[in-house]
Amino acid sequence: MRKSGLPILQVPFPDGSKQPYWNTFYQKTTFNKIGEEDLVSVIGLSQFEKKSVCQIVNKTISEKGSVEHLQLNLEDDLKHQIINIVYSKCSYLGQMDVNAKSPLVWEFYNETLSKLKAFGCSVLRLDAFAYLHKEVGQSNFFNVPGTWDYLSKIREIADKNELKLLPEIHAEYGLFLHKEVAEQDYQIYDFFLPGLIIHTLEKADKNALIKWANEIVTNKYKTVNMLGCHDGIPVLDLRGKEVNGTYNAGLLTDEEIDDIMNIVLERGGRVKNLYDSEGNKISYYQVNATYFSALGEREDKLLLARAIQLFMPGIPQVWYLDIFAGTNDYEAVERAGEGGHKEINRTTLSNKAIEDGLQKDIVINQLELIKLRNTSKAFNGNITIKESSSDQLIMHWQQEEDFATLEADLKTFRFTVTYSEDQKINSKSY
C-alpha cells in the first residue's frame, strides 16, 4: 500500500456518524482548538465546565493526544456531543478515489475530457491510474482484467476527443508491466531513466543505460522521460521481480539500487516507502530530492544528465526547478509536516530568481541543449549508440542529411555535441 495506515479516511457527517471514503493517497486530519462558544449547543454544561472542557481538549490537541479518550469526567452523552463538536471543527485533507462502478464517474470523465480538448490538450496523463480498479481480496494496484477494462473505456472517450493517453504506472522492471502497457499502443513513462542516469554518472558506467535505450528502440516503445519531477526519483521501478516462480532481473541489482538510495540520502534526500497491510515497510518507493542535489549539486553532472536525457529516445519532460539547478528545500518539508517529503522538490521560484537564473551558465546551457532537441530534424530519425569503453558514451541521431551526436566522458563529465544546421556542421564542448 502507499501509506502505513488503511487507505480509508473517516469523514464525519452532521448527524455525528462517520462515513469511510476510499483514499489511496494523501489523507490528513488536523484537529483545531475549540472555544467556549463552540459548546453552546451542549445542554447541561455550566460555564465553568465549558471552560474546563476547552482547556482539556485544547491541551490534548496541542500534545497530539487521543481525542477519542478525553478524560472529561462527564456523562457519556455529554462526552459524545463534545467529541462530535471537536471533529466538526477538524480540517480534512484527502485525495479521494472515485468510484468507477458509478455511471456518474463516467459522465464526469466524458465531460472532463471534452473540456480538456477544448482547452487545447493533446496528451492526457492518467495520474496513478493503476489504483482505480478495486476488487475484494486483490492488491490495491493494477487488478486484471478490471484495470484493462477501465483503461479501454477511458480510451474510447479519449479517442472521441482526439487525445493521446499517458497512463502513469509505477512497477518493477522485472514485472514487465511497462511492456504490457506499451504493447497496447499506449505511451509510457520512462521511470527507469532518472535512476539509471544517476548510476551511470556515479559509477562512470553506461552499460545499464545502454541496455534500456536499446530495449526502447527494439520494442518501439513510445516513452516520455524525465530527470526530476513533481514527485520524486523512482528507484523501485529499476528492480527485478519474481513472476510465476521465475525471477526476472532488473535494470540494476538490488545492491546497485541501494547504492543510489544511500548516495541521494547522504546528499539530503528523503525517502518514501511502501507498506504491507500491517503497516510494515516492505520496500523503498521513491527518494525525494531535487535532481541537482541528488547529483551532489555539481553543475557539470546536471548538464551532462540533461544532455543524456535529451539524446535518449522518447519525449523529454523537463521539471522547471531542474532548469534552475534548484537545491533541496528543507524548510518547505518542515512547513508541510508529516508526509511533506515531496515539498523538497517543489520550490516556488520568484520572478527575480528566474531572471537571475537566466544569467547563469547552467541555465543558459540547458536551454541551449533543449533548443537543439526541439529544432533539429535529426531527432525525427534513428538513434545509434556507438561502441566504446564503458566510461565513454556516444549517441548519434540521423535523419537523412541531418545529424546530432553526443560524445561524453563519464569520468570527467565533459562532453561535446556536434550537429548539422542549414548545411553547416556545428560543434560545442561543455
C-alpha positions as CSV (number, residue, x, y, z in Angstrom):
1,M,0.0,0.0,0.0
2,R,1.0,3.6,-0.5
3,K,0.9,4.5,3.2
4,S,1.2,2.8,6.5
5,G,-2.4,3.2,7.6
6,L,-5.6,1.9,5.9
7,P,-6.5,3.6,2.6
8,I,-9.6,5.0,4.2
9,L,-10.5,8.4,5.6
10,Q,-13.3,8.6,8.1
11,V,-15.3,11.7,7.3
12,P,-17.7,13.0,9.9
13,F,-21.3,13.9,8.9
14,P,-23.7,16.4,10.6
15,D,-25.6,13.6,12.3
16,G,-22.4,12.6,14.2
17,S,-21.8,9.5,12.0
18,K,-18.5,8.8,10.3
19,Q,-18.5,7.5,6.7
20,P,-15.5,5.8,5.2
21,Y,-14.1,7.2,2.0
22,W,-11.6,5.2,0.0
23,N,-8.4,7.2,0.0
24,T,-5.3,5.5,-1.6
25,F,-3.1,8.6,-1.3
26,Y,-3.0,11.7,0.8
27,Q,-5.0,11.9,4.0
28,K,-4.6,14.2,6.9
29,T,-6.9,15.1,9.8
30,T,-6.0,18.3,11.6
31,F,-7.7,19.0,15.0
32,N,-8.4,22.6,15.6
33,K,-8.7,24.1,19.1
34,I,-12.2,24.9,20.4
35,G,-13.7,27.9,22.3
36,E,-16.5,28.1,24.8
37,E,-18.7,29.5,22.1
38,D,-18.4,26.1,20.3
39,L,-20.2,24.4,23.2
40,V,-23.4,26.4,23.3
41,S,-25.4,23.5,21.8
42,V,-24.3,21.2,24.7
43,I,-27.2,21.4,27.2
44,G,-26.3,20.8,30.8
45,L,-22.8,22.3,30.9
46,S,-22.1,25.1,33.3
47,Q,-19.8,28.0,32.2
48,F,-17.1,26.6,34.5
49,E,-17.4,23.2,32.9
50,K,-17.2,24.7,29.4
51,K,-14.0,26.5,30.3
52,S,-12.6,23.3,31.8
53,V,-13.6,21.2,28.7
54,C,-11.9,23.7,26.4
55,Q,-8.7,23.6,28.4
56,I,-8.6,19.8,28.4
57,V,-9.5,19.4,24.7
58,N,-7.0,22.1,23.6
59,K,-4.2,20.6,25.7
60,T,-4.9,17.2,24.2
61,I,-4.8,18.7,20.7
62,S,-1.5,20.5,21.4
63,E,0.1,17.4,22.8
64,K,-1.3,15.3,19.9
65,G,-3.2,13.1,22.3
66,S,-6.2,10.9,21.6
67,V,-9.5,12.9,21.2
68,E,-11.5,9.7,21.5
69,H,-10.1,9.1,25.0
70,L,-10.6,12.5,26.6
71,Q,-10.7,12.5,30.4
72,L,-13.7,14.8,30.9
73,N,-15.4,13.3,33.9
74,L,-18.8,13.8,32.2
75,E,-21.7,11.6,31.3
76,D,-21.3,9.6,28.2
77,D,-23.9,11.5,26.3
78,L,-22.2,14.9,27.0
79,K,-18.8,13.5,26.2
80,H,-20.2,12.1,22.9
81,Q,-21.6,15.6,22.0
82,I,-18.3,17.3,22.8
83,I,-16.2,14.8,20.7
84,N,-18.6,15.3,17.7
85,I,-18.0,19.1,18.1
86,V,-14.3,18.6,18.1
87,Y,-14.5,16.5,14.9
88,S,-16.8,19.0,13.3
89,K,-14.1,21.7,13.6
90,C,-11.4,19.5,12.1
91,S,-9.7,20.2,8.8
92,Y,-9.5,17.3,6.4
93,L,-7.1,16.8,3.5
94,G,-7.8,13.8,1.4
95,Q,-7.4,12.9,-2.3
96,M,-10.5,10.7,-2.6
97,D,-10.6,7.8,-5.0
98,V,-13.6,7.9,-7.4
99,N,-16.0,5.0,-7.6
100,A,-15.5,3.8,-11.1
101,K,-18.5,1.5,-10.8
102,S,-20.8,4.6,-10.7
103,P,-22.2,5.9,-14.0
104,L,-21.7,9.4,-12.6
105,V,-18.0,8.9,-12.7
106,W,-18.0,8.1,-16.4
107,E,-20.3,11.1,-17.1
108,F,-17.6,13.1,-15.3
109,Y,-14.8,11.6,-17.4
110,N,-16.8,12.4,-20.6
111,E,-17.3,16.0,-19.6
112,T,-13.8,16.5,-18.4
113,L,-12.0,15.1,-21.5
114,S,-14.3,17.1,-23.7
115,K,-13.3,20.3,-21.8
116,L,-9.6,19.4,-22.0
117,K,-9.9,19.0,-25.7
118,A,-11.5,22.5,-25.9
119,F,-8.6,23.9,-23.9
120,G,-6.1,22.6,-26.4
121,C,-4.9,19.4,-24.7
122,S,-3.4,16.8,-26.9
123,V,-1.7,14.4,-24.4
124,L,-3.5,13.4,-21.2
125,R,-1.7,12.0,-18.2
126,L,-3.8,9.4,-16.2
127,D,-2.4,10.0,-12.8
128,A,-2.0,6.9,-10.6
129,F,-4.4,5.1,-12.9
130,A,-3.4,1.6,-11.7
131,Y,-5.2,2.3,-8.4
132,L,-8.6,3.0,-10.0
133,H,-10.0,-0.5,-10.1
134,K,-10.9,-2.1,-6.7
135,E,-11.5,-5.8,-6.2
136,V,-12.2,-7.6,-2.9
137,G,-9.2,-9.8,-2.0
138,Q,-6.9,-8.3,-4.5
139,S,-4.0,-5.9,-4.2
140,N,-4.8,-2.2,-4.4
141,F,-2.8,-1.9,-7.7
142,F,-3.4,-2.9,-11.3
143,N,-6.0,-5.6,-10.8
144,V,-6.7,-7.5,-14.0
145,P,-8.8,-7.6,-16.1
146,G,-10.6,-4.7,-14.4
147,T,-7.8,-2.2,-14.9
148,W,-7.5,-3.0,-18.6
149,D,-11.3,-2.8,-18.9
150,Y,-11.3,0.7,-17.3
151,L,-8.4,1.8,-19.4
152,S,-10.1,0.7,-22.6
153,K,-13.3,2.5,-21.6
154,I,-11.3,5.8,-21.0
155,R,-9.5,5.3,-24.3
156,E,-12.8,5.3,-26.1
157,I,-13.6,8.7,-24.6
158,A,-10.0,9.9,-25.4
159,D,-10.2,8.8,-29.0
160,K,-13.5,10.6,-29.4
161,N,-11.7,13.7,-28.2
162,E,-8.5,13.1,-30.2
163,L,-6.4,12.8,-27.0
164,K,-3.4,10.5,-26.6
165,L,-3.3,8.8,-23.2
166,L,-0.2,8.6,-21.0
167,P,-1.1,6.2,-18.1
168,E,1.1,6.8,-15.1
169,I,2.0,3.4,-13.8
170,H,4.9,2.6,-11.5
171,A,6.1,-1.1,-11.2
172,E,9.3,-3.1,-11.0
173,Y,11.1,-3.5,-14.3
174,G,11.0,-7.3,-13.8
175,L,7.2,-7.3,-13.8
176,F,7.4,-6.1,-17.4
177,L,4.2,-4.1,-16.9
178,H,5.7,-1.3,-18.9
179,K,5.9,-3.7,-21.9
180,E,2.3,-4.8,-21.5
181,V,1.1,-1.2,-21.5
182,A,3.3,-0.3,-24.5
183,E,2.1,-3.4,-26.4
184,Q,-1.5,-1.9,-26.1
185,D,-0.1,1.1,-28.0
186,Y,-0.1,3.5,-25.1
187,Q,2.7,6.0,-24.4
188,I,4.6,5.0,-21.3
189,Y,6.6,7.0,-18.7
190,D,10.3,6.2,-18.7
191,F,10.5,6.0,-14.9
192,F,13.7,4.0,-15.2
193,L,15.8,6.8,-16.7
194,P,16.3,9.1,-13.6
195,G,17.9,6.3,-11.5
196,L,19.8,4.9,-14.5
197,I,21.5,8.3,-15.2
198,I,22.5,8.7,-11.5
199,H,24.0,5.2,-11.6
200,T,25.7,6.0,-14.9
201,L,27.3,9.2,-13.7
202,E,28.3,8.0,-10.2
203,K,29.8,4.7,-11.5
204,A,31.1,6.0,-14.8
205,D,29.5,3.0,-16.4
206,K,27.0,3.3,-19.3
207,N,26.1,-0.4,-19.7
208,A,22.8,-0.4,-17.8
209,L,21.7,2.8,-19.5
210,I,22.5,1.4,-23.0
211,K,20.6,-1.8,-22.3
212,W,17.5,0.2,-21.6
213,A,18.0,2.5,-24.6
214,N,18.3,-0.5,-26.9
215,E,15.2,-2.0,-25.4
216,I,13.2,1.1,-26.2
217,V,14.4,1.1,-29.8
218,T,14.0,-2.6,-30.3
219,N,10.5,-2.7,-28.9
220,K,9.5,0.7,-30.4
221,Y,8.3,2.0,-27.0
222,K,6.8,5.5,-27.1
223,T,8.2,6.9,-24.0
224,V,8.0,10.2,-22.1
225,N,11.2,10.6,-20.0
226,M,12.4,12.9,-17.2
227,L,15.2,13.6,-14.7
228,G,13.4,15.3,-11.7
229,C,9.6,15.7,-11.5
230,H,6.9,16.8,-9.1
231,D,7.0,13.5,-7.2
232,G,10.5,12.1,-6.6
233,I,13.2,9.9,-8.1
234,P,11.8,6.4,-8.7
235,V,14.0,3.5,-7.6
236,L,11.6,0.7,-7.1
237,D,11.0,0.7,-10.8
238,L,14.6,-0.5,-11.5
239,R,14.2,-3.7,-9.6
240,G,13.8,-7.3,-10.7
241,K,10.7,-9.3,-9.8
242,E,9.7,-12.9,-9.3
243,V,6.8,-13.9,-11.6
244,N,5.3,-17.3,-11.5
245,G,8.3,-18.8,-9.9
246,T,10.8,-17.2,-12.3
247,Y,13.0,-14.3,-11.3
248,N,13.2,-11.6,-13.9
249,A,16.3,-9.4,-13.4
250,G,16.0,-5.7,-13.1
251,L,17.9,-3.0,-14.9
252,L,20.1,-2.7,-11.8
253,T,20.8,-5.1,-9.0
254,D,19.3,-4.6,-5.5
255,E,22.8,-3.6,-4.3
256,E,23.2,-1.0,-7.1
257,I,19.7,0.4,-6.3
258,D,20.6,0.6,-2.6
259,D,23.8,2.4,-3.5
260,I,21.8,5.0,-5.4
261,M,19.5,5.4,-2.4
262,N,22.4,5.8,0.0
263,I,24.1,8.4,-2.2
264,V,21.0,10.5,-2.6
265,L,20.2,10.2,1.2
266,E,23.7,11.3,2.1
267,R,23.1,14.3,0.0
268,G,20.0,15.2,1.9
269,G,17.2,13.3,0.2
270,R,14.1,11.9,1.9
271,V,12.5,8.5,1.5
272,K,9.0,7.4,0.6
273,N,8.2,3.8,1.4
274,L,5.6,1.1,0.5
275,Y,3.8,-0.8,3.3
276,D,2.1,-4.1,3.9
277,S,-1.4,-4.4,5.5
278,E,0.2,-4.4,9.0
279,G,1.9,-1.1,8.4
280,N,5.4,-2.6,8.0
281,K,7.8,-1.2,5.4
282,I,8.3,-3.6,2.6
283,S,10.1,-1.5,0.0
284,Y,11.5,1.9,-0.9
285,Y,9.2,3.5,-3.3
286,Q,11.0,6.7,-4.3
287,V,13.6,9.1,-2.9
288,N,12.7,12.7,-2.8
289,A,15.3,15.3,-3.7
290,T,15.9,17.8,-6.4
291,Y,17.9,16.2,-9.2
292,F,20.7,18.7,-8.8
293,S,21.1,17.9,-5.1
294,A,20.9,14.2,-5.9
295,L,23.9,14.7,-8.1
296,G,25.8,16.4,-5.3
297,E,25.0,19.9,-6.6
298,R,27.5,19.5,-9.4
299,E,26.7,21.7,-12.4
300,D,28.8,19.6,-14.7
301,K,26.9,16.4,-13.7
302,L,23.5,18.1,-14.1
303,L,24.3,19.4,-17.6
304,L,25.6,16.0,-18.7
305,A,22.5,14.4,-17.2
306,R,20.3,16.8,-19.2
307,A,22.2,16.1,-22.4
308,I,21.8,12.3,-22.0
309,Q,18.1,12.7,-21.3
310,L,17.7,14.8,-24.5
311,F,19.6,12.3,-26.6
312,M,17.6,9.3,-25.2
313,P,14.7,8.0,-27.3
314,G,11.3,9.5,-26.2
315,I,9.7,12.8,-25.5
316,P,11.7,14.8,-22.8
317,Q,9.8,16.2,-19.9
318,V,11.7,18.9,-18.1
319,W,10.9,19.9,-14.4
320,Y,11.1,23.7,-14.0
321,L,13.3,23.5,-10.9
322,D,16.0,21.4,-12.5
323,I,16.4,24.1,-15.2
324,F,17.4,26.5,-12.5
325,A,19.6,23.9,-10.6
326,G,17.2,24.0,-7.6
327,T,18.5,22.6,-4.3
328,N,16.7,20.6,-1.6
329,D,14.1,22.8,0.1
330,Y,14.2,21.5,3.7
331,E,12.2,24.5,5.1
332,A,9.3,23.5,2.8
333,V,9.4,20.0,4.0
334,E,9.3,21.1,7.7
335,R,6.4,23.5,6.9
336,A,4.4,20.7,5.3
337,G,4.8,18.5,8.3
338,E,4.1,14.7,8.2
339,G,4.0,13.5,4.6
340,G,5.6,16.6,3.4
341,H,8.6,14.9,1.8
342,K,7.6,15.9,-1.8
343,E,7.9,19.6,-1.0
344,I,11.7,19.2,-1.1
345,N,11.4,19.5,-4.9
346,R,8.5,21.9,-5.3
347,T,10.1,25.3,-4.5
348,T,8.1,28.3,-5.8
349,L,10.6,30.4,-7.8
350,S,10.2,34.2,-7.6
351,N,10.4,36.3,-10.8
352,K,13.7,37.6,-9.5
353,A,15.1,34.1,-9.0
354,I,14.1,33.3,-12.6
355,E,15.6,36.5,-14.0
356,D,18.8,35.9,-12.1
357,G,18.9,32.3,-13.1
358,L,18.6,33.1,-16.8
359,Q,22.0,34.8,-16.5
360,K,23.7,31.6,-15.2
361,D,25.7,29.2,-17.4
362,I,24.0,26.1,-16.1
363,V,20.6,27.5,-17.1
364,I,21.7,29.0,-20.4
365,N,23.5,25.8,-21.4
366,Q,20.5,23.6,-20.6
367,L,18.2,25.9,-22.6
368,E,20.7,25.7,-25.5
369,L,20.5,21.9,-25.5
370,I,16.7,21.9,-25.2
371,K,16.5,24.2,-28.2
372,L,18.7,21.8,-30.2
373,R,16.4,18.9,-29.2
374,N,13.3,20.8,-30.2
375,T,14.6,22.1,-33.6
376,S,17.0,19.6,-35.1
377,K,15.4,17.3,-37.6
378,A,17.9,14.6,-36.7
379,F,15.8,13.6,-33.7
380,N,13.0,12.6,-36.0
381,G,15.3,9.9,-37.4
382,N,17.1,6.9,-35.9
383,I,19.4,6.6,-33.0
384,T,22.7,4.7,-32.9
385,I,24.7,4.1,-29.8
386,K,28.3,3.6,-30.9
387,E,30.7,1.0,-29.4
388,S,33.1,2.5,-26.9
389,S,34.5,1.8,-23.4
390,S,32.1,1.6,-20.5
391,D,33.1,5.1,-19.3
392,Q,32.6,6.7,-22.8
393,L,29.1,7.4,-24.2
394,I,28.4,8.2,-27.9
395,M,24.8,8.7,-29.0
396,H,24.1,9.6,-32.7
397,W,20.8,10.6,-34.3
398,Q,20.4,10.7,-38.1
399,Q,17.6,11.8,-40.3
400,E,18.7,11.8,-44.0
401,E,21.4,14.5,-44.1
402,D,20.7,15.9,-40.6
403,F,22.5,14.5,-37.6
404,A,23.3,15.2,-33.9
405,T,26.0,13.4,-31.9
406,L,26.7,13.4,-28.2
407,E,30.2,12.3,-27.0
408,A,30.6,12.1,-23.3
409,D,33.3,11.2,-20.8
410,L,31.5,9.7,-17.8
411,K,34.6,10.1,-15.6
412,T,35.2,13.9,-16.2
413,F,31.6,14.7,-17.1
414,R,32.9,16.7,-20.1
415,F,31.0,16.3,-23.3
416,T,30.7,17.5,-26.9
417,V,27.6,18.0,-29.0
418,T,28.1,18.0,-32.8
419,Y,25.2,18.7,-35.2
420,S,24.2,19.8,-38.6
421,E,22.2,23.0,-39.2
422,D,21.5,24.7,-42.5
423,Q,24.1,22.5,-44.3
424,K,26.7,23.5,-41.7
425,I,28.3,21.4,-39.0
426,N,28.5,22.9,-35.6
427,S,30.3,21.6,-32.5
428,K,30.4,22.7,-28.9
429,S,32.2,21.3,-25.9
430,Y,30.8,21.6,-22.4
